[in-house]
Amino acid sequence: MTSAAAGSPAGIPSRTTAFGSDATIATSLEPPVRSPIDITTEGNTVVLAVVRCLDEAAGGALLDAASAALDSQPTRIDVDLRALDSFTDAGARALVGCRDLGAKLPGGLHYRTGRGPGRDALLAAYTDHDASPL
């Protein structure tokens, strides 16, 4: 018969977790932080979908994602703005930065928009620029 480990009630085996023997696993009441950028690939195209709000933080994450996407040597990058609920001017300016990064690719950078905040963010991004988004 096997004896129970020290500190365990008689007859109940001790268990070891990543936190140590008989440790209580702490759970967070905060939901995990979700990135504002969903990254997928479609063939040789990397799709960067901005979800919810394109603010300054999301714009920075978008630029980081576009820069990282270049490492995989895609043919083109698509920035999908169709799931956007809102934007700030600082976030919209990141769209111009993405265009500059995408200029290095054979297929360039393309925007996916529909009616609403995504299209409005794209138009706002190029309001103060002499280049068109297309």
Residue pairs with C-beta under 8 A, 6 or more apart in sequence:
2 13
4 10
4 11
4 12
4 13
4 14
5 13
5 14
5 21
7 14
7 21
7 22
8 14
8 22
14 21
14 22
15 21
15 22
17 23
17 25
19 25
35 61
36 50
36 51
36 52
36 53
36 54
36 57
36 58
36 61
36 62
37 48
37 49
37 50
37 51
37 58
37 61
37 62
37 65
38 48
38 49
38 51
39 46
39 47
39 48
39 49
39 65
39 69
40 46
40 47
40 49
41 47
41 72
41 74
42 78
43 75
44 74
44 75
44 76
44 107
45 74
45 75
45 76
45 77
45 78
45 107
46 69
46 72
46 74
46 76
46 77
46 78
47 77
47 78
47 80
47 112
48 62
48 65
48 66
48 69
48 77
48 78
48 79
48 80
48 98
49 79
49 80
49 82
49 83
50 58
50 62
50 79
50 80
50 81
50 83
50 84
50 118
51 83
51 84
52 58
52 83
52 84
52 85
52 86
53 84
53 85
53 86
53 87
53 88
53 91
54 62
54 81
54 84
54 86
54 87
54 88
54 91
54 92
54 94
54 95
54 117
54 121
55 87
55 88
55 90
55 91
56 88
56 90
56 91
58 91
58 94
59 90
59 91
59 92
59 93
59 94
59 95
59 97
60 94
62 79
62 94
62 95
62 98
63 94
63 97
63 98
63 101
66 77
66 79
66 97
66 98
66 101
66 102
66 109
67 101
69 77
70 101
70 104
70 105
74 105
74 107
75 105
75 106
75 107
76 102
76 105
76 106
76 107
76 108
76 109
76 110
77 98
77 101
77 102
77 105
77 108
77 109
77 110
78 109
78 110
78 111
78 112
79 95
79 98
79 109
79 110
79 111
79 112
80 111
80 112
81 111
81 112
81 113
81 117
81 118
81 119
81 121
81 122
82 112
82 113
82 114
82 118
83 118
84 116
84 117
84 118
84 121
85 117
86 117
87 117
87 120
87 121
87 124
89 124
91 121
92 121
92 122
92 124
92 125
93 125
94 125
95 111
95 121
95 122
95 125
95 126
95 133
96 125
96 126
96 129
96 131
98 109
99 109
99 131
99 133
101 109
102 108
102 109
102 110
103 109
111 122
111 133
112 118
113 119
113 122
122 133
123 133
125 133
126 132
126 133
